[in-house]
């Protein structure tokens, strides 16, 4: 089985071709081509020029070139790794900053919520204090009103009691005066009766004396 050229399309969308031997071993590989047309043109050029191509042995230079290429590749890989590390570090830093900003925002929100809760608590306490003060004022006013009413009732009762005592005293004085008048009347009547009785008794005696005097 003779050797053959194999044309392929890579994962990146570019086209390459390889030269495979009878046993399937890859003998040569082309560079990437942007489209199928360019890959076929390069393959035709290889087929046309491969029979008359000369061999240029650069073994020693090839080793140096390989080493240089290897060094360059290593340097590129190191640069790529450094760049990747820097990007990763930058991403981590950005993530940390984002996390810090998020944490700060969360802390600010919590602080705002605490302040709001504190304001609400203060407002509730102030309202409760006002209500308590209003209740105390109402209770004090009610007590004062009750005290005034009690004092007024006591004064009215005292006045009534005093008036009753005064009336009782006046009544007693009137009764006493009436009793005295009745007693005086009775005494006067008794005296008058006694005088009349004495006059009655004295009249016969005087008559008898007059008669005796006339007889003598």
Buried (B, 14 or more C-beta within 10 A) or exposed (E): EEEEBEBEEEEEEBBBBBBBEEEEEEEEEBEEBEEEEEBBEBBEEBEEEEEEEEEEEEEEEEEEEEEEEEEEEEEEEEEEEEEEEEEEEEEEEEEEEEEEEEEEEEEEEEEEEEEEEEEEEEEEEEEEEEEEEEEEEEEEEEEEEEEEEEEEEEEEEEEEEEEEEEEEEEEEEEEEEEEEEEEEEEEEEEEEEEEEEEEEEEEEEEEEEEEEEEEE
